[in-house]
Amino acid sequence: MVRFQNVGLRYGLGPEVLRDISFHLAPGSYHFLTGPSGAGKSSLLKLMYLGLRPSRGNISMFNQEIATIDPVELPGLRRRIGVVFQNFRLLDHLSTLDNVGLPLRISGAKEGTVRDHVAELLNWVGLGNHLDARPPTLSDGEKQRVAIARAVIARPSLLLADEPTGSVDLDQGLRILHLFEQLNKIGTTVVIATHDQGLIERFRHPVLTLEQGRLDVKANGSDMTDLAPTGGAS
């Protein structure tokens, strides 16, 4: 699903923010990504959702080498990835229904299917009465749930979530994590960046820890068969 080999990343002429990152994620696995502020978590997620190219090293996504892939194939790869951003990235001129339904419409789903699936998912995250609301009228917690619904509506092969529970209360946070687990059970690979050690301890999935640009892999009570270093420093 995802393979990094001796990956480094720097912005411009500055120092490397990620150094010698090597690991692979098996299809259908589930991981937390943690580390102190400034450790490089968001940069690692950007590499995984193809928002950045590495400064060195090799990245393979869905068994395709990113360095050699034809640029016309990148949109198709990105459509297989669901992303929950910290700043939500909702479209203010679209309703909640249209924001969440956007991935389905891009994939060519029929309008009736879009509306039915979006309504069902929004009911599940507690926003069934907000189908026609636009983002500026929603609270941060509501925007977070809309962003999560949009990320999972098309059942992506890979789901990347950056602090997905940061704007919601504990009950909603647990509900969101259970939604991710249900998605994982039907085959989606999940990576969640979080500072919340309580969630990490509660759900007991393997942990990727970034510190000073380097990666450490810990079991967190799991058997680690779904994640392993691939050589090089980690």
BELTADA-V256020 format. One record per pair of residues at least 6 apart in sequence whose C-alpha atoms are under 8 Angstrom apart, sorted by the first residue. I is the first residue (numbers start at 1). GAP is how many residues later the second one is. Records with the same first field share a line. If there is no record, write none. Layout:
# BELTADA-V256020
I: GAP  GAP
This chain:
# BELTADA-V256020
1: 23  24  25  26  59  60  61  62  157  188
2: 22  23  24  46  57  58  59  60  61
3: 19  20  21  22  56  57  58  227
4: 17  18  19  20  53  54  55  56  226
5: 15  16  17  18  52  53  54  225  226  227
6: 13  14  15  16  50  51  52  225  226  227
7: 11  12  13  14  15  47  48  49  50  51  52
8: 8  9  10  11  12  13  46  47  48  49
9: 7  8  9  10  45  46  47
10: 6  7  8  44  45
11: 6
16: 197
17: 22  23  26  195  196
18: 22  25  26  194  195  196
19: 194  195
20: 37  194  212  213  214
21: 193  194  211  212  213
22: 193  207  208  209  210  211  212
23: 204  205  206  207  208  211
24: 203  204  205  206
25: 164  201  202  203
26: 163  200  201
27: 160  161  162  199
28: 156  157  158  159  160  161  162
29: 155  159  160  161  197  198
30: 154  159  160  161  175  176
31: 159  160  161  174  175  176  177
32: 159  160  161  162  168  173  174  175  176
33: 8  158  159  160  161  174  175  176  177
34: 7  159  160  161  173  174  175  176
35: 6  160  174  175  176
36: 159  174  175
38: 174
39: 171  172  173  174
40: 170  171  172  173
41: 152  169
42: 120
45: 115  117
46: 6
47: 6  7
48: 13
49: 29  32  34  111
50: 28
58: 7  8  9
59: 6  7  8
60: 6
79: 24  77
80: 76  77  78
81: 75  76  77  78  79
82: 69  70  73  74  75  76  77  78
83: 68  76  77  78  79
84: 63  64  67  75  76  77  78  80
85: 62  76  77  78  79
86: 76  77  78
88: 55  56  59
89: 58
90: 9  45  53  57
91: 8  44
92: 42  43  44
93: 41  42
94: 40  41
95: 36  37  38  39  40
96: 34  35  36  37  38  39  50
97: 18  21  22  34  35
99: 47  51
100: 18  46  47  49  50  51  53
101: 13  14  17  49  52
102: 48
103: 47  50  51
104: 10  49  50
105: 6  9
117: 36
118: 31  35
119: 9  12
120: 8
121: 28  32
122: 6  9  24  27
123: 6
125: 20  24  47  50  51
127: 15
135: 8
140: 27
141: 26  27
144: 20  21  23  24
148: 16
151: 8
152: 7  31
155: 28  33
156: 32
157: 30  31  32
158: 30  31  32  33
159: 29  30  31  32
160: 30  31  32  33
161: 30  31  32
162: 30  31  32
163: 29  30  31  32
164: 9  12  28  29  30
165: 7  8  11
180: 10
184: 6
200: 7
201: 19
204: 16  17  18
205: 14  15  16  17
206: 11  12  13  14  15  16  18  21
207: 10  11  12  13
208: 7  8  9  10
209: 6  7  8  9
210: 6
214: 20
215: 19
216: 18
217: 11  12  17
